[in-house]
């Protein structure tokens, strides 16, 4: 077995083991942070170096191809960025810092296994490993009973979704007598009209729709975002969404585009997610809750690309994974910089941000404009790709509803920008203290958001080649 193609996962496993041993030693937050940045940076480099690696491991239950490697690179980039902004980890008790990095490493490892899993048992075990790591990370919030309540809600709803998904996988296995995806993709299209296959696929998807926070599986998201530490919420909002998009693409591809019931099911969920997420976000005062409902709406946009079940639809969904990673992380970077001692912040607390920290204000405005789909940001390109893919399939009404939701979202994003740029700062408020490298990171993210919006061709071509490996 060629273990070299498993090297990114091995690097994450080593990182988790390192912090397991560091958790047994006297706590040193500065040491833990430096070690975490170094190891995660190394993991990103290893992943990028092996981008075109290919092969199968563990008796064919684990496939390494360009599709999985692209998503693994995105996951590790998200992991590295979250670790990088954890230098002032004030939302988690000092003594739990090694456990925080260890759980992030385990969760990232599980998500990388998730995107390469091509067997239903491998898929389920990887999902459970990532889920339980996230549950504990939410519980680690310091000094807030809300963190415990959010963690319990996350755990209970997640366990229910997991059981439902397992039932769906069992129904699929019973109907097709296949546990490998490569066999399922040949068998399922021929039996897709059988009730047990349609029900099994819908139930199997429900576990991942929960992770994506798609309506009506979204109830956990606002409370978890609000109750978790900022860095944990950033990880849930970015890296976990990237992994789920990859798995949804694999599962929906099993139908071969033969089931109109599945397409209608996903279309209804997409419409409800976009509409409920955007309308509810308007009333939010807490910035993290607003970002949570924004994530629900963006899950609907992603579903529009996925339900196309076409090469262009797959490319648009994969490109939107990059979009979500960049834009949501930039928003959370600003949240972390403007929050005091890890506390939650209302939108009004952003008043006068352009005076207190011009770089952070610019980063926030660029990211929000990207989420709203305003050119020349990557958000505009991502939505354009999704809408074009849907139009090619004849889903005009769906695109029209999505565009209407884009207009709604523009309103509440502009409310945040208004607070940052048009309101005066609180009396006596001075410049925001910046963590090391925060301004450089913010500037880099702004440049990436704009450059990939203006010239996305190289990234789209890479994604197009990767999408050909889907199946």
DRENDO-1510 file (C-alpha; in Angstrom, 1 decimal, always signed):
<recs>
REC; n; res; u; v; w
REC; 1; UNK; +0.0; +0.0; +0.0 .
REC; 2; UNK; +1.3; +3.4; -1.0 .
REC; 3; UNK; +1.3; +5.3; +2.3 .
REC; 4; UNK; +2.7; +8.5; +0.6 .
REC; 5; UNK; -0.7; +9.3; -0.8 .
REC; 6; UNK; -2.0; +9.2; +2.8 .
REC; 7; UNK; +0.6; +11.7; +4.0 .
REC; 8; UNK; -1.8; +14.7; +4.7 .
REC; 9; UNK; -3.9; +12.5; +6.9 .
REC; 10; UNK; -0.7; +11.2; +8.7 .
REC; 11; UNK; +0.4; +14.7; +9.3 .
REC; 12; UNK; -2.9; +15.6; +10.9 .
REC; 13; UNK; -2.7; +12.4; +13.0 .
REC; 14; UNK; +0.8; +13.3; +14.2 .
REC; 15; UNK; -0.4; +16.8; +15.1 .
REC; 16; UNK; -3.2; +15.3; +17.2 .
REC; 17; UNK; -0.7; +13.0; +19.0 .
REC; 18; UNK; +1.7; +15.8; +19.6 .
REC; 19; UNK; -1.0; +17.8; +21.4 .
REC; 20; UNK; -2.2; +14.7; +23.2 .
REC; 21; UNK; +1.3; +14.6; +24.9 .
REC; 22; UNK; +1.4; +18.3; +25.3 .
REC; 23; UNK; -1.9; +18.2; +27.2 .
REC; 24; UNK; -0.1; +16.0; +29.8 .
REC; 25; UNK; +2.7; +18.6; +30.3 .
REC; 26; UNK; +2.5; +22.0; +32.0 .
REC; 27; UNK; +0.4; +24.3; +29.9 .
REC; 28; UNK; +2.2; +26.9; +27.8 .
REC; 29; UNK; -0.2; +28.8; +25.5 .
REC; 30; UNK; +2.6; +30.4; +23.5 .
REC; 31; UNK; +4.4; +27.1; +22.9 .
REC; 32; UNK; +1.1; +25.4; +21.9 .
REC; 33; UNK; +0.3; +28.1; +19.4 .
REC; 34; UNK; +3.7; +28.1; +17.8 .
REC; 35; UNK; +3.7; +24.3; +17.5 .
REC; 36; UNK; +0.2; +24.3; +16.1 .
REC; 37; UNK; +1.0; +26.9; +13.4 .
REC; 38; UNK; +4.2; +25.1; +12.4 .
REC; 39; UNK; +2.5; +21.7; +12.1 .
REC; 40; UNK; -0.6; +22.9; +10.3 .
REC; 41; UNK; +1.6; +25.0; +7.9 .
REC; 42; UNK; +3.6; +21.8; +7.2 .
REC; 43; UNK; +0.3; +19.9; +6.6 .
REC; 44; UNK; -0.8; +22.5; +4.0 .
REC; 45; UNK; +2.5; +22.3; +2.2 .
REC; 46; UNK; +2.3; +18.4; +2.1 .
REC; 47; UNK; -1.2; +18.5; +0.8 .
REC; 48; UNK; -0.4; +21.0; -2.0 .
REC; 49; UNK; +2.6; +18.9; -3.0 .
REC; 50; UNK; +0.5; +15.8; -3.3 .
REC; 51; UNK; -2.4; +17.5; -5.1 .
REC; 52; UNK; -2.2; +15.2; -8.1 .
REC; 53; UNK; -1.6; +12.0; -6.1 .
REC; 54; UNK; -4.0; +9.1; -6.9 .
REC; 55; UNK; -4.7; +5.7; -5.7 .
REC; 56; UNK; -6.8; +3.5; -3.4 .
REC; 57; UNK; -6.2; +2.4; +0.2 .
REC; 58; UNK; -7.7; +0.0; +2.7 .
REC; 59; UNK; -9.0; -2.5; +0.1 .
REC; 60; UNK; -10.7; +0.1; -2.0 .
REC; 61; UNK; -12.7; +1.8; +0.7 .
REC; 62; UNK; -10.6; +5.0; +0.5 .
REC; 63; UNK; -10.0; +6.8; -2.8 .
REC; 64; UNK; -7.4; +9.4; -3.4 .
REC; 65; UNK; -7.9; +11.5; -6.5 .
REC; 66; UNK; -7.8; +15.1; -7.6 .
REC; 67; UNK; -11.4; +15.6; -6.4 .
REC; 68; UNK; -10.6; +14.5; -2.8 .
REC; 69; UNK; -7.1; +16.2; -2.8 .
REC; 70; UNK; -8.6; +19.6; -3.7 .
REC; 71; UNK; -11.0; +19.4; -0.8 .
REC; 72; UNK; -8.3; +18.1; +1.5 .
REC; 73; UNK; -6.2; +21.1; +0.6 .
REC; 74; UNK; -9.1; +23.4; +1.3 .
REC; 75; UNK; -9.7; +21.7; +4.6 .
REC; 76; UNK; -6.1; +22.1; +5.7 .
REC; 77; UNK; -6.0; +25.7; +4.6 .
REC; 78; UNK; -9.1; +26.3; +6.7 .
REC; 79; UNK; -7.5; +24.5; +9.6 .
REC; 80; UNK; -4.3; +26.5; +9.3 .
REC; 81; UNK; -6.2; +29.8; +9.1 .
REC; 82; UNK; -8.3; +29.0; +12.2 .
REC; 83; UNK; -5.1; +28.0; +14.1 .
REC; 84; UNK; -3.4; +31.2; +13.0 .
REC; 85; UNK; -6.1; +33.4; +14.5 .
REC; 86; UNK; -6.0; +31.4; +17.8 .
REC; 87; UNK; -3.0; +33.3; +19.3 .
REC; 88; UNK; -5.3; +35.1; +21.6 .
REC; 89; UNK; -7.6; +32.2; +22.4 .
REC; 90; UNK; -9.5; +34.0; +25.2 .
REC; 91; UNK; -12.8; +32.2; +24.6 .
REC; 92; UNK; -11.3; +28.9; +25.9 .
REC; 93; UNK; -9.7; +28.3; +29.3 .
REC; 94; UNK; -5.9; +28.4; +29.3 .
REC; 95; UNK; -5.6; +24.8; +30.5 .
REC; 96; UNK; -7.6; +23.4; +27.6 .
REC; 97; UNK; -5.6; +24.9; +24.8 .
REC; 98; UNK; -3.7; +21.7; +24.0 .
REC; 99; UNK; -7.0; +19.8; +23.9 .
REC; 100; UNK; -8.4; +22.5; +21.6 .
REC; 101; UNK; -5.7; +22.0; +19.0 .
REC; 102; UNK; -5.9; +18.2; +19.4 .
REC; 103; UNK; -9.6; +18.2; +18.7 .
REC; 104; UNK; -9.2; +20.5; +15.7 .
REC; 105; UNK; -6.6; +18.1; +14.3 .
REC; 106; UNK; -8.8; +15.0; +14.9 .
REC; 107; UNK; -11.8; +16.8; +13.3 .
REC; 108; UNK; -9.8; +17.9; +10.3 .
REC; 109; UNK; -8.4; +14.3; +9.9 .
REC; 110; UNK; -11.9; +12.9; +10.0 .
REC; 111; UNK; -13.1; +15.4; +7.4 .
REC; 112; UNK; -10.3; +14.5; +5.1 .
REC; 113; UNK; -11.2; +10.9; +5.4 .
REC; 114; UNK; -14.8; +11.9; +4.8 .
REC; 115; UNK; -14.0; +13.4; +1.4 .
REC; 116; UNK; -12.0; +10.3; +0.3 .
REC; 117; UNK; -14.5; +7.7; +1.7 .
REC; 118; UNK; -16.1; +5.6; -1.0 .
REC; 119; UNK; -17.6; +2.9; +1.2 .
REC; 120; UNK; -20.7; +3.6; +3.4 .
REC; 121; UNK; -19.1; +2.3; +6.6 .
REC; 122; UNK; -15.9; +4.4; +6.1 .
REC; 123; UNK; -18.2; +7.4; +5.4 .
REC; 124; UNK; -20.2; +6.9; +8.5 .
REC; 125; UNK; -17.2; +6.3; +10.8 .
REC; 126; UNK; -15.4; +9.4; +9.5 .
REC; 127; UNK; -18.6; +11.5; +9.9 .
REC; 128; UNK; -19.0; +10.4; +13.5 .
REC; 129; UNK; -15.4; +11.1; +14.4 .
REC; 130; UNK; -15.6; +14.7; +13.0 .
REC; 131; UNK; -19.0; +15.2; +14.7 .
REC; 132; UNK; -18.0; +14.3; +18.2 .
REC; 133; UNK; -14.8; +16.4; +18.0 .
REC; 134; UNK; -17.0; +19.4; +17.1 .
REC; 135; UNK; -19.4; +18.7; +19.9 .
REC; 136; UNK; -16.6; +18.8; +22.5 .
REC; 137; UNK; -15.1; +21.9; +20.9 .
REC; 138; UNK; -18.4; +23.8; +21.4 .
REC; 139; UNK; -18.5; +22.7; +25.0 .
REC; 140; UNK; -15.0; +24.3; +25.6 .
REC; 141; UNK; -16.4; +27.9; +25.6 .
REC; 142; UNK; -15.1; +29.6; +28.7 .
REC; 143; UNK; -17.4; +31.2; +31.3 .
REC; 144; UNK; -20.7; +30.9; +29.4 .
REC; 145; UNK; -23.5; +28.5; +30.3 .
REC; 146; UNK; -24.7; +29.2; +26.8 .
REC; 147; UNK; -21.8; +27.1; +25.5 .
REC; 148; UNK; -23.0; +24.1; +27.4 .
REC; 149; UNK; -26.6; +24.6; +26.2 .
REC; 150; UNK; -25.4; +25.0; +22.6 .
REC; 151; UNK; -23.2; +22.0; +22.9 .
REC; 152; UNK; -26.1; +19.9; +24.2 .
REC; 153; UNK; -28.4; +21.0; +21.4 .
REC; 154; UNK; -25.7; +20.4; +18.8 .
REC; 155; UNK; -25.1; +16.9; +20.2 .
REC; 156; UNK; -28.7; +15.8; +20.5 .
REC; 157; UNK; -29.8; +17.1; +17.1 .
REC; 158; UNK; -26.6; +15.7; +15.6 .
REC; 159; UNK; -27.1; +12.3; +17.1 .
REC; 160; UNK; -30.7; +12.2; +15.7 .
REC; 161; UNK; -29.5; +13.2; +12.3 .
REC; 162; UNK; -26.7; +10.6; +12.4 .
REC; 163; UNK; -29.2; +7.8; +13.3 .
REC; 164; UNK; -31.5; +9.0; +10.4 .
REC; 165; UNK; -28.6; +8.9; +8.0 .
REC; 166; UNK; -27.5; +5.4; +9.1 .
REC; 167; UNK; -31.1; +4.2; +8.4 .
REC; 168; UNK; -30.9; +5.7; +4.9 .
REC; 169; UNK; -27.6; +4.1; +4.2 .
REC; 170; UNK; -29.0; +0.7; +5.4 .
REC; 171; UNK; -32.0; +1.1; +3.1 .
REC; 172; UNK; -29.6; +1.9; +0.2 .
REC; 173; UNK; -27.5; -1.1; +1.0 .
REC; 174; UNK; -30.6; -3.4; +1.3 .
REC; 175; UNK; -32.0; -2.2; -2.1 .
REC; 176; UNK; -28.7; -2.3; -4.0 .
REC; 177; UNK; -26.6; -5.0; -2.2 .
REC; 178; UNK; -23.7; -2.6; -2.7 .
REC; 179; UNK; -21.6; -0.8; -0.1 .
REC; 180; UNK; -19.0; +0.7; -2.4 .
REC; 181; UNK; -20.0; +4.0; -4.2 .
REC; 182; UNK; -18.5; +2.8; -7.5 .
REC; 183; UNK; -21.0; -0.1; -7.5 .
REC; 184; UNK; -23.8; +2.1; -6.2 .
REC; 185; UNK; -23.3; +4.6; -9.0 .
REC; 186; UNK; -23.9; +1.8; -11.5 .
REC; 187; UNK; -26.9; +0.2; -9.7 .
REC; 188; UNK; -28.8; +3.1; -8.2 .
REC; 189; UNK; -29.8; +4.9; -11.4 .
REC; 190; UNK; -31.6; +1.7; -12.6 .
REC; 191; UNK; -33.6; +1.3; -9.4 .
REC; 192; UNK; -33.9; +5.0; -8.4 .
REC; 193; UNK; -37.7; +5.0; -8.9 .
REC; 194; UNK; -38.2; +2.3; -6.2 .
REC; 195; UNK; -39.6; +3.9; -3.0 .
REC; 196; UNK; -37.0; +2.4; -0.7 .
REC; 197; UNK; -34.1; +3.8; -2.8 .
REC; 198; UNK; -35.6; +7.3; -2.9 .
REC; 199; UNK; -36.3; +7.2; +0.8 .
REC; 200; UNK; -32.9; +5.7; +1.6 .
REC; 201; UNK; -31.1; +8.4; -0.5 .
REC; 202; UNK; -33.2; +11.2; +1.2 .
REC; 203; UNK; -32.5; +9.9; +4.7 .
REC; 204; UNK; -28.8; +9.4; +3.9 .
REC; 205; UNK; -28.6; +13.0; +2.7 .
REC; 206; UNK; -30.3; +14.3; +5.8 .
REC; 207; UNK; -27.3; +13.7; +8.0 .
REC; 208; UNK; -25.1; +15.9; +5.7 .
REC; 209; UNK; -27.9; +18.4; +5.2 .
REC; 210; UNK; -27.8; +18.8; +9.0 .
REC; 211; UNK; -24.1; +19.5; +8.8 .
REC; 212; UNK; -24.7; +22.1; +6.1 .
REC; 213; UNK; -27.5; +23.7; +8.2 .
REC; 214; UNK; -30.0; +23.3; +5.4 .
REC; 215; UNK; -33.7; +24.0; +6.3 .
REC; 216; UNK; -35.3; +22.2; +8.3 .
REC; 217; UNK; -32.1; +20.8; +9.8 .
REC; 218; UNK; -30.8; +24.3; +10.6 .
REC; 219; UNK; -32.1; +24.9; +14.2 .
REC; 220; UNK; -28.8; +24.2; +15.8 .
REC; 221; UNK; -26.8; +26.7; +13.8 .
REC; 222; UNK; -27.6; +30.1; +15.4 .
REC; 223; UNK; -27.3; +28.9; +18.9 .
REC; 224; UNK; -24.1; +27.0; +18.3 .
REC; 225; UNK; -22.5; +29.9; +16.4 .
REC; 226; UNK; -23.4; +32.2; +19.3 .
REC; 227; UNK; -22.5; +29.8; +22.1 .
REC; 228; UNK; -19.2; +28.5; +20.7 .
REC; 229; UNK; -15.8; +30.3; +21.0 .
REC; 230; UNK; -15.2; +32.5; +18.0 .
REC; 231; UNK; -12.5; +30.3; +16.6 .
REC; 232; UNK; -14.6; +27.2; +16.9 .
REC; 233; UNK; -17.6; +29.0; +15.2 .
REC; 234; UNK; -15.2; +30.1; +12.4 .
REC; 235; UNK; -14.1; +26.4; +11.9 .
REC; 236; UNK; -17.7; +25.2; +11.8 .
REC; 237; UNK; -18.7; +27.9; +9.4 .
REC; 238; UNK; -15.8; +27.2; +7.0 .
REC; 239; UNK; -14.0; +23.9; +7.1 .
REC; 240; UNK; -16.9; +21.7; +8.0 .
REC; 241; UNK; -19.0; +23.2; +5.2 .
REC; 242; UNK; -16.2; +22.4; +2.7 .
REC; 243; UNK; -16.2; +18.7; +3.7 .
REC; 244; UNK; -20.0; +18.4; +3.5 .
REC; 245; UNK; -20.2; +19.9; +0.0 .
REC; 246; UNK; -17.8; +17.2; -1.1 .
REC; 247; UNK; -19.8; +14.4; +0.4 .
REC; 248; UNK; -23.1; +15.8; -0.9 .
REC; 249; UNK; -21.7; +15.9; -4.4 .
REC; 250; UNK; -20.7; +12.2; -4.1 .
REC; 251; UNK; -24.1; +11.1; -2.7 .
REC; 252; UNK; -26.3; +13.1; -5.1 .
REC; 253; UNK; -24.2; +11.8; -8.1 .
REC; 254; UNK; -25.3; +8.3; -7.2 .
REC; 255; UNK; -28.8; +9.0; -8.7 .
REC; 256; UNK; -27.2; +9.7; -12.1 .
REC; 257; UNK; -29.7; +12.5; -12.5 .
REC; 258; UNK; -32.5; +10.0; -13.1 .
REC; 259; UNK; -34.7; +10.9; -10.1 .
REC; 260; UNK; -37.0; +14.0; -10.5 .
REC; 261; UNK; -38.2; +13.3; -7.0 .
REC; 262; UNK; -34.7; +13.9; -5.6 .
REC; 263; UNK; -34.2; +17.0; -7.6 .
REC; 264; UNK; -37.6; +18.4; -6.5 .
REC; 265; UNK; -36.8; +17.5; -2.9 .
REC; 266; UNK; -33.4; +19.3; -3.0 .
REC; 267; UNK; -35.0; +22.3; -4.9 .
REC; 268; UNK; -37.6; +22.8; -2.1 .
REC; 269; UNK; -35.0; +22.6; +0.6 .
REC; 270; UNK; -32.8; +25.1; -1.4 .
REC; 271; UNK; -35.7; +27.6; -1.7 .
REC; 272; UNK; -36.7; +27.3; +2.0 .
REC; 273; UNK; -33.0; +27.6; +3.2 .
REC; 274; UNK; -32.4; +30.7; +1.1 .
REC; 275; UNK; -35.6; +32.4; +2.1 .
REC; 276; UNK; -35.7; +31.4; +5.8 .
REC; 277; UNK; -32.0; +32.2; +6.3 .
REC; 278; UNK; -32.1; +35.6; +4.6 .
REC; 279; UNK; -35.4; +36.8; +6.1 .
REC; 280; UNK; -34.4; +35.7; +9.7 .
REC; 281; UNK; -31.0; +37.3; +9.4 .
REC; 282; UNK; -32.6; +40.7; +8.9 .
REC; 283; UNK; -33.8; +40.7; +12.6 .
REC; 284; UNK; -30.5; +39.7; +14.1 .
REC; 285; UNK; -28.5; +42.0; +16.3 .
REC; 286; UNK; -25.7; +39.6; +17.3 .
REC; 287; UNK; -23.1; +39.4; +14.5 .
REC; 288; UNK; -22.4; +35.7; +14.9 .
REC; 289; UNK; -26.1; +34.8; +14.8 .
REC; 290; UNK; -26.4; +36.9; +11.6 .
REC; 291; UNK; -23.5; +35.0; +10.1 .
REC; 292; UNK; -25.3; +31.7; +11.2 .
REC; 293; UNK; -28.4; +32.6; +9.3 .
REC; 294; UNK; -26.3; +33.8; +6.4 .
REC; 295; UNK; -24.7; +30.3; +6.3 .
REC; 296; UNK; -28.2; +28.8; +6.2 .
REC; 297; UNK; -29.0; +30.9; +3.2 .
REC; 298; UNK; -25.7; +30.1; +1.5 .
REC; 299; UNK; -26.4; +26.4; +2.0 .
REC; 300; UNK; -29.4; +26.9; -0.2 .
REC; 301; UNK; -27.3; +28.5; -2.9 .
REC; 302; UNK; -24.9; +25.5; -2.8 .
REC; 303; UNK; -27.8; +23.1; -3.1 .
REC; 304; UNK; -28.8; +24.8; -6.3 .
REC; 305; UNK; -25.5; +23.8; -7.9 .
REC; 306; UNK; -25.5; +20.3; -6.4 .
REC; 307; UNK; -29.1; +19.4; -7.6 .
REC; 308; UNK; -28.1; +20.2; -11.2 .
REC; 309; UNK; -26.2; +16.8; -11.2 .
REC; 310; UNK; -24.2; +18.0; -14.1 .
REC; 311; UNK; -20.5; +18.8; -14.7 .
REC; 312; UNK; -21.2; +22.5; -14.6 .
REC; 313; UNK; -23.2; +22.1; -11.4 .
REC; 314; UNK; -20.4; +20.2; -9.7 .
REC; 315; UNK; -17.9; +22.8; -10.7 .
REC; 316; UNK; -20.1; +25.6; -9.4 .
REC; 317; UNK; -20.6; +23.8; -6.0 .
REC; 318; UNK; -16.9; +23.2; -5.7 .
REC; 319; UNK; -16.0; +26.8; -6.5 .
REC; 320; UNK; -18.6; +27.9; -4.0 .
REC; 321; UNK; -16.8; +25.8; -1.3 .
REC; 322; UNK; -13.8; +28.0; -1.9 .
REC; 323; UNK; -16.0; +31.1; -1.8 .
REC; 324; UNK; -17.6; +30.2; +1.6 .
REC; 325; UNK; -14.2; +29.4; +3.1 .
REC; 326; UNK; -12.6; +32.8; +2.1 .
REC; 327; UNK; -15.6; +35.0; +2.9 .
REC; 328; UNK; -16.8; +33.5; +6.1 .
REC; 329; UNK; -13.3; +33.2; +7.5 .
REC; 330; UNK; -12.7; +36.9; +6.8 .
REC; 331; UNK; -15.9; +37.8; +8.7 .
REC; 332; UNK; -14.9; +35.8; +11.7 .
REC; 333; UNK; -11.4; +37.3; +11.6 .
REC; 334; UNK; -13.0; +40.7; +12.1 .
REC; 335; UNK; -15.3; +39.3; +14.9 .
REC; 336; UNK; -12.2; +38.0; +16.7 .
REC; 337; UNK; -10.4; +41.3; +16.3 .
REC; 338; UNK; -13.3; +43.5; +17.5 .
REC; 339; UNK; -14.5; +41.3; +20.4 .
REC; 340; UNK; -13.1; +41.9; +23.9 .
REC; 341; UNK; -12.0; +38.9; +25.9 .
REC; 342; UNK; -13.8; +36.5; +23.6 .
REC; 343; UNK; -17.3; +37.9; +24.2 .
REC; 344; UNK; -20.0; +38.1; +21.6 .
REC; 345; UNK; -20.5; +41.4; +19.8 .
REC; 346; UNK; -23.6; +43.1; +18.5 .
REC; 347; UNK; -23.7; +44.9; +15.1 .
REC; 348; UNK; -23.8; +48.2; +17.0 .
REC; 349; UNK; -20.4; +47.4; +18.5 .
REC; 350; UNK; -18.9; +47.8; +15.0 .
REC; 351; UNK; -19.8; +51.5; +15.0 .
REC; 352; UNK; -16.8; +53.5; +13.7 .
REC; 353; UNK; -14.7; +50.5; +12.8 .
REC; 354; UNK; -13.3; +52.3; +9.8 .
REC; 355; UNK; -11.6; +54.8; +12.3 .
REC; 356; UNK; -10.6; +52.3; +14.9 .
REC; 357; UNK; -9.1; +49.8; +12.4 .
REC; 358; UNK; -9.3; +50.7; +8.7 .
REC; 359; UNK; -7.9; +47.4; +7.5 .
REC; 360; UNK; -10.4; +45.3; +9.4 .
REC; 361; UNK; -13.3; +47.6; +8.2 .
REC; 362; UNK; -12.1; +47.1; +4.6 .
REC; 363; UNK; -11.9; +43.3; +5.1 .
REC; 364; UNK; -15.4; +43.2; +6.6 .
REC; 365; UNK; -16.9; +45.3; +3.8 .
REC; 366; UNK; -15.2; +43.2; +1.1 .
REC; 367; UNK; -16.3; +39.9; +2.7 .
REC; 368; UNK; -19.9; +41.1; +3.1 .
REC; 369; UNK; -20.0; +42.4; -0.4 .
REC; 370; UNK; -18.7; +39.0; -1.5 .
REC; 371; UNK; -21.4; +37.2; +0.5 .
REC; 372; UNK; -24.0; +39.5; -1.1 .
REC; 373; UNK; -22.6; +38.6; -4.6 .
REC; 374; UNK; -21.4; +42.1; -5.6 .
REC; 375; UNK; -18.7; +42.2; -8.3 .
REC; 376; UNK; -15.8; +42.1; -8.6 .
REC; 377; UNK; -15.6; +39.7; -5.6 .
REC; 378; UNK; -15.3; +35.9; -5.6 .
REC; 379; UNK; -18.9; +35.8; -4.2 .
REC; 380; UNK; -20.2; +37.3; -7.5 .
REC; 381; UNK; -18.3; +34.7; -9.6 .
REC; 382; UNK; -19.5; +31.8; -7.3 .
REC; 383; UNK; -23.2; +32.8; -7.6 .
REC; 384; UNK; -22.8; +33.4; -11.3 .
REC; 385; UNK; -21.5; +29.9; -11.9 .
REC; 386; UNK; -24.3; +28.4; -9.9 .
REC; 387; UNK; -27.0; +30.4; -11.7 .
REC; 388; UNK; -25.5; +29.6; -15.1 .
REC; 389; UNK; -25.4; +25.8; -14.3 .
REC; 390; UNK; -29.1; +25.9; -13.1 .
REC; 391; UNK; -30.2; +27.9; -16.2 .
REC; 392; UNK; -28.5; +25.3; -18.4 .
REC; 393; UNK; -30.7; +22.6; -16.8 .
REC; 394; UNK; -33.8; +24.7; -17.3 .
REC; 395; UNK; -34.4; +25.7; -13.6 .
REC; 396; UNK; -35.4; +29.3; -14.4 .
REC; 397; UNK; -37.8; +29.6; -11.5 .
REC; 398; UNK; -35.2; +28.4; -9.0 .
REC; 399; UNK; -32.7; +30.9; -10.3 .
REC; 400; UNK; -35.3; +33.7; -10.1 .
REC; 401; UNK; -36.1; +32.9; -6.5 .
REC; 402; UNK; -32.3; +32.7; -5.7 .
REC; 403; UNK; -31.7; +36.1; -7.2 .
REC; 404; UNK; -34.6; +37.5; -5.2 .
REC; 405; UNK; -32.9; +36.2; -2.1 .
REC; 406; UNK; -29.7; +37.8; -3.1 .
REC; 407; UNK; -31.5; +41.2; -3.1 .
REC; 408; UNK; -32.9; +40.4; +0.4 .
REC; 409; UNK; -29.4; +39.5; +1.7 .
REC; 410; UNK; -27.9; +42.8; +0.4 .
REC; 411; UNK; -30.1; +44.7; +2.9 .
REC; 412; UNK; -28.8; +43.1; +6.1 .
REC; 413; UNK; -25.2; +43.0; +4.9 .
REC; 414; UNK; -25.4; +46.7; +4.2 .
REC; 415; UNK; -26.7; +47.3; +7.8 .
REC; 416; UNK; -23.4; +45.8; +9.0 .
REC; 417; UNK; -21.4; +47.9; +6.6 .
REC; 418; UNK; -23.4; +51.0; +7.6 .
REC; 419; UNK; -22.4; +50.4; +11.2 .
REC; 420; UNK; -18.7; +50.1; +10.4 .
REC; 421; UNK; -18.5; +53.1; +8.0 .
REC; 422; UNK; -21.3; +55.5; +8.7 .
REC; 423; UNK; -21.8; +55.5; +12.5 .
REC; 424; UNK; -19.5; +57.2; +14.9 .
REC; 425; UNK; -17.4; +55.1; +17.3 .
REC; 426; UNK; -18.3; +54.9; +21.0 .
REC; 427; UNK; -17.1; +57.8; +23.1 .
REC; 428; UNK; -13.6; +57.1; +24.3 .
REC; 429; UNK; -13.0; +54.1; +21.9 .
REC; 430; UNK; -9.4; +54.0; +20.7 .
REC; 431; UNK; -7.7; +52.0; +18.0 .
REC; 432; UNK; -8.3; +48.3; +18.0 .
REC; 433; UNK; -5.3; +46.3; +19.3 .
REC; 434; UNK; -4.3; +43.9; +16.5 .
REC; 435; UNK; -2.9; +40.4; +17.0 .
REC; 436; UNK; +0.4; +39.6; +15.3 .
REC; 437; UNK; -0.1; +39.2; +11.6 .
REC; 438; UNK; -3.8; +40.1; +11.6 .
REC; 439; UNK; -3.6; +43.1; +9.4 .
REC; 440; UNK; -1.3; +41.2; +6.9 .
REC; 441; UNK; -3.8; +38.3; +6.9 .
REC; 442; UNK; -6.7; +40.6; +6.4 .
REC; 443; UNK; -5.0; +42.3; +3.5 .
REC; 444; UNK; -4.1; +39.0; +1.9 .
REC; 445; UNK; -7.7; +37.8; +2.2 .
REC; 446; UNK; -9.1; +40.9; +0.6 .
REC; 447; UNK; -6.7; +40.5; -2.3 .
REC; 448; UNK; -7.6; +36.9; -2.7 .
REC; 449; UNK; -11.4; +37.7; -2.7 .
REC; 450; UNK; -11.0; +40.4; -5.3 .
REC; 451; UNK; -8.4; +38.6; -7.5 .
REC; 452; UNK; -10.4; +35.4; -7.6 .
REC; 453; UNK; -13.4; +37.4; -8.5 .
REC; 454; UNK; -11.7; +39.2; -11.4 .
REC; 455; UNK; -9.6; +36.3; -12.7 .
REC; 456; UNK; -11.0; +32.9; -11.5 .
REC; 457; UNK; -10.0; +31.0; -14.6 .
REC; 458; UNK; -7.0; +29.0; -13.2 .
REC; 459; UNK; -9.0; +27.9; -10.2 .
REC; 460; UNK; -12.1; +27.0; -12.2 .
REC; 461; UNK; -10.0; +24.9; -14.6 .
REC; 462; UNK; -8.4; +23.1; -11.7 .
REC; 463; UNK; -11.8; +22.5; -10.2 .
REC; 464; UNK; -13.2; +21.3; -13.6 .
REC; 465; UNK; -10.5; +18.7; -13.9 .
REC; 466; UNK; -11.1; +17.6; -10.3 .
REC; 467; UNK; -14.9; +17.3; -10.8 .
REC; 468; UNK; -14.2; +14.8; -13.6 .
REC; 469; UNK; -13.0; +12.4; -11.0 .
REC; 470; UNK; -16.3; +12.5; -9.2 .
REC; 471; UNK; -18.1; +9.3; -9.1 .
</recs>
